[in-house]
Amino acid sequence: MPLIDEIADVYAYEGDPAALVGEFRRTSVLVPVSDDGLMAAEMGGIRWLYAFTDEEALSRFALARGSSPQSEWQYVSALGARLLDVVVPAIDGPAGVALDAGSEQGMLFPPAPGIVPDAVAVRTDDNGQAPVPGSTAAPRSGGERI
């Protein structure tokens, strides 16, 4: 089933999370770039890479961020698996992917076991709290390019 259909099933409470992650891994997505870096934002101590299912979703995001309709955003195309298995582990600190951010059916792929490689997955302690990896690092503000 196509990725957008898997997402729709999740929103309809009929989806299979493993099938959703699997389809994301097999799907080519658009990742906006600026200044030779991938666009990302930080929220809740997690670095979120922006990715989009198509140019229309990317355009809606750009307009919501104040870009003029005539502006062109540069992007690269990458398989979801490459983002989760190569790009996320290369980022300093916990990171995940925000797919179709700002849309009605956006989806987050957090740095959790089974989504990203175990070496970079965030786990909780016995009290259900996530340790803060690299807590000595300075916080990063949202909207930075990485």
URKAJO-V690226 format. One record per helix or strand. SS is the DSSP state (H for helix, E for strand). FROM is the first residue (numbers start at 1). TO is the last residue. Records with the same first field share a line. If there is no record, write none. Layout:
SS: FROM-TO  FROM-TO
//
This chain:
H: 3-11  17-26  55-64  80-90  118-120
E: 28-34  37-43  46-52  75-79  95-99  107-109  113-113  116-116  124-124  130-130  145-145
//
